[in-house]
Amino acid sequence: MKNAQDLVIKLRAYGKKVFFVTNNSTKTREEFLSKFNSFGFDVTIEEIISSSYLSALYLKERNFTKKVYVVGMAGITKELKSMGIESLEIGPDPIVDDGNLWLSSAEMHNLTLDTDVGAVIVGFDQFFCYKKLFKAASYLSNKDVYFIATNTDEQFPAERKGFVIPGTGSIVNAVKTAADRDPIVIGKPVPVMFDFIQRSYKVEPNRALMIGDRFVPHLL
């Protein structure tokens, strides 16, 4: 958005509160802070509301003491760690192609689940695969395990015509289908983020303006 920095400065000069609200779960608030300030926005960490941060906060506010299986990136696991919540290792979890069906393999039959997992968080994961889907759905077969989705964005904006970039929602829906469960959705347009801002910073919804790049995620 052209001249966005000047707009933020002017809004603050008028006494308005400004928040940067993002469904992007791949980074921590600290990483977003560095990025925004490099663009000249001069923001504070309290003004950044991310789906990775609120996903971790959701568990902390419920006195969560177990481990989290994360289908996602380091933005989620770092936010969990900052709140004292342990998560399992993330990253590639490939199936070794030995010419046989993995479902019939010794690896699959010898696979064990961590019995201390009490939540599954699903965000954007560039290494998403069948094995991760298998594990996530298996953990979620226990109805006491929290199922949290950072957001359900169907697609990311594509700069190249004719290409579709699947969003987090495509991964969330795969897990949702396999687990036969609905997730607790943190990101826009679900009210969780807006409720957090309202209660934490005394923002009146009827005096709030949302500016975004797509219509649906920013519909209040």
C-alpha positions as CSV (number, residue, x, y, z in Angstrom):
1,M,0.0,0.0,0.0
2,K,1.6,3.3,-1.2
3,N,2.4,5.8,1.6
4,A,1.3,3.3,4.3
5,Q,3.9,4.5,6.7
6,D,2.7,8.1,6.4
7,L,-0.9,6.9,7.0
8,V,0.1,5.1,10.2
9,I,1.9,8.2,11.5
10,K,-1.1,10.4,10.7
11,L,-3.5,8.0,12.4
12,R,-1.4,7.9,15.6
13,A,-1.2,11.7,15.5
14,Y,-5.1,11.7,15.6
15,G,-4.9,9.5,18.7
16,K,-5.9,6.3,16.9
17,K,-4.6,2.9,18.0
18,V,-3.0,0.9,15.1
19,F,-2.6,-2.9,15.1
20,F,-1.0,-5.1,12.5
21,V,-3.1,-8.3,12.4
22,T,-1.8,-11.3,10.4
23,N,-2.9,-14.8,9.7
24,N,0.8,-15.6,8.8
25,S,2.0,-18.3,11.3
26,T,5.4,-18.8,9.8
27,K,7.0,-16.0,11.9
28,T,7.1,-14.9,15.5
29,R,6.0,-11.4,16.6
30,E,9.6,-10.5,17.1
31,E,10.4,-11.4,13.5
32,F,7.4,-9.4,12.3
33,L,8.5,-6.5,14.4
34,S,11.9,-6.5,12.7
35,K,10.3,-6.7,9.3
36,F,7.8,-3.9,9.9
37,N,10.5,-1.6,11.4
38,S,12.7,-2.3,8.4
39,F,9.9,-0.8,6.3
40,G,9.8,2.3,8.5
41,F,6.6,1.6,10.4
42,D,8.2,2.1,13.9
43,V,5.8,-0.3,15.6
44,T,5.9,-2.0,19.0
45,I,5.5,-5.7,19.6
46,E,2.2,-5.1,21.4
47,E,0.8,-3.7,18.1
48,I,1.5,-7.0,16.2
49,I,-1.2,-9.7,16.5
50,S,-0.3,-12.9,14.7
51,S,-2.0,-16.3,14.5
52,S,1.1,-18.1,15.7
53,Y,1.2,-15.9,18.9
54,L,-2.5,-16.3,19.6
55,S,-2.4,-20.1,19.0
56,A,0.2,-20.4,21.7
57,L,-1.6,-18.0,24.0
58,Y,-4.8,-19.9,23.6
59,L,-3.1,-23.0,25.2
60,K,-1.3,-20.9,27.8
61,E,-4.5,-19.3,29.0
62,R,-5.9,-22.8,29.5
63,N,-3.0,-23.9,31.7
64,F,-1.8,-26.3,29.1
65,T,1.1,-28.5,30.3
66,K,1.4,-31.2,27.6
67,K,3.2,-31.3,24.3
68,V,2.0,-30.0,20.9
69,Y,2.3,-31.7,17.6
70,V,2.8,-28.9,15.1
71,V,2.0,-29.1,11.4
72,G,3.6,-25.9,10.6
73,M,6.7,-23.7,10.7
74,A,9.1,-22.3,13.3
75,G,6.9,-19.3,14.0
76,I,4.5,-21.5,15.9
77,T,7.1,-23.6,17.8
78,K,9.0,-20.5,18.8
79,E,5.9,-18.8,20.2
80,L,5.0,-22.0,22.1
81,K,8.5,-22.1,23.5
82,S,8.3,-18.5,24.6
83,M,5.3,-19.4,26.7
84,G,6.9,-22.5,28.2
85,I,5.1,-25.0,26.0
86,E,7.0,-27.9,24.5
87,S,6.4,-29.1,20.9
88,L,7.6,-32.0,18.9
89,E,10.2,-31.5,16.1
90,I,9.0,-29.9,12.9
91,G,10.4,-29.9,9.4
92,P,10.4,-32.6,6.7
93,D,9.1,-36.0,7.7
94,P,9.5,-37.9,4.4
95,I,8.4,-41.3,3.5
96,V,11.2,-43.5,2.2
97,D,10.3,-44.7,-1.3
98,D,11.4,-48.4,-1.4
99,G,8.8,-49.3,-4.1
100,N,6.3,-50.5,-1.5
101,L,3.1,-48.9,-0.1
102,W,4.1,-47.0,3.1
103,L,0.9,-48.1,4.8
104,S,2.2,-51.7,4.6
105,S,5.8,-50.8,5.6
106,A,7.6,-51.7,8.7
107,E,8.1,-48.0,9.4
108,M,4.4,-47.4,9.6
109,H,3.7,-50.5,11.7
110,N,6.5,-49.6,14.1
111,L,5.5,-46.0,14.3
112,T,4.6,-44.8,17.9
113,L,2.7,-41.7,19.1
114,D,3.9,-39.5,21.9
115,T,1.4,-40.1,24.7
116,D,2.1,-36.7,26.2
117,V,0.8,-34.8,23.2
118,G,-2.3,-32.8,24.2
119,A,-2.7,-30.5,21.2
120,V,-2.3,-30.4,17.5
121,I,-1.7,-27.0,15.8
122,V,-2.0,-26.8,12.1
123,G,-0.6,-23.8,10.2
124,F,1.2,-23.3,6.9
125,D,3.7,-26.1,6.4
126,Q,5.7,-26.3,3.2
127,F,6.7,-29.9,4.1
128,F,3.2,-31.1,4.6
129,C,2.9,-34.8,3.6
130,Y,0.9,-37.9,4.0
131,K,2.9,-39.0,7.1
132,K,2.1,-35.7,8.9
133,L,-1.5,-36.1,8.0
134,F,-1.4,-39.6,9.4
135,K,0.1,-38.4,12.7
136,A,-2.1,-35.4,13.1
137,A,-5.3,-37.4,12.5
138,S,-4.1,-40.1,14.9
139,Y,-3.4,-37.7,17.7
140,L,-6.8,-36.1,17.1
141,S,-8.5,-39.4,17.4
142,N,-8.3,-38.6,21.2
143,K,-11.1,-36.1,21.7
144,D,-9.2,-34.6,24.7
145,V,-6.5,-33.4,22.3
146,Y,-7.0,-29.7,21.2
147,F,-7.3,-29.2,17.5
148,I,-6.2,-25.6,16.6
149,A,-5.9,-24.1,13.2
150,T,-4.0,-20.8,12.7
151,N,-6.3,-19.8,9.9
152,T,-8.3,-21.2,7.0
153,D,-7.1,-19.0,4.1
154,E,-7.8,-21.0,0.9
155,Q,-5.1,-19.4,-1.2
156,F,-2.2,-17.0,-1.1
157,P,-2.0,-14.2,-3.6
158,A,-0.2,-15.3,-6.8
159,E,1.9,-12.9,-8.8
160,R,2.1,-15.3,-11.8
161,K,-1.1,-15.6,-13.8
162,G,-2.4,-19.2,-14.1
163,F,-0.8,-20.4,-10.9
164,V,-2.7,-21.2,-7.7
165,I,-0.8,-21.1,-4.4
166,P,-2.7,-23.3,-1.9
167,G,-3.1,-21.6,1.5
168,T,-3.2,-22.9,5.1
169,G,-6.9,-23.8,4.7
170,S,-6.1,-26.5,2.3
171,I,-3.8,-28.2,4.9
172,V,-6.3,-27.6,7.7
173,N,-9.1,-29.1,5.7
174,A,-7.1,-32.2,4.9
175,V,-6.5,-32.8,8.7
176,K,-10.1,-31.9,9.4
177,T,-11.3,-34.5,7.0
178,A,-8.9,-37.2,8.1
179,A,-9.6,-36.6,11.8
180,D,-13.3,-36.0,11.3
181,R,-13.1,-33.0,13.7
182,D,-13.6,-29.3,13.4
183,P,-10.7,-27.1,14.6
184,I,-10.6,-24.1,16.9
185,V,-9.7,-21.4,14.3
186,I,-7.6,-18.5,15.5
187,G,-7.1,-16.3,12.5
188,K,-9.3,-13.9,10.6
189,P,-12.2,-13.7,9.8
190,V,-13.1,-15.7,13.0
191,P,-13.5,-13.3,15.9
192,V,-10.7,-14.7,18.1
193,M,-8.1,-12.0,17.0
194,F,-10.6,-9.2,17.2
195,D,-11.9,-10.3,20.6
196,F,-8.3,-10.3,21.9
197,I,-7.7,-6.8,20.7
198,Q,-11.0,-5.6,22.1
199,R,-10.4,-7.0,25.6
200,S,-6.7,-6.3,25.8
201,Y,-6.7,-2.7,24.4
202,K,-10.3,-1.6,25.0
203,V,-11.1,-1.2,21.3
204,E,-14.7,-0.5,20.5
205,P,-15.7,-2.7,17.4
206,N,-18.1,0.0,16.0
207,R,-15.2,2.4,15.9
208,A,-12.7,0.1,14.3
209,L,-11.6,0.1,10.7
210,M,-10.0,-3.0,9.0
211,I,-7.7,-2.5,6.0
212,G,-6.5,-5.7,4.1
213,D,-5.5,-7.2,0.8
214,R,-8.4,-9.6,0.5
215,F,-12.1,-9.1,1.3
216,V,-13.1,-12.4,3.0
217,P,-10.4,-12.6,5.7
218,H,-11.0,-9.0,6.7
219,L,-14.8,-9.2,6.9
220,L,-15.9,-8.4,10.5
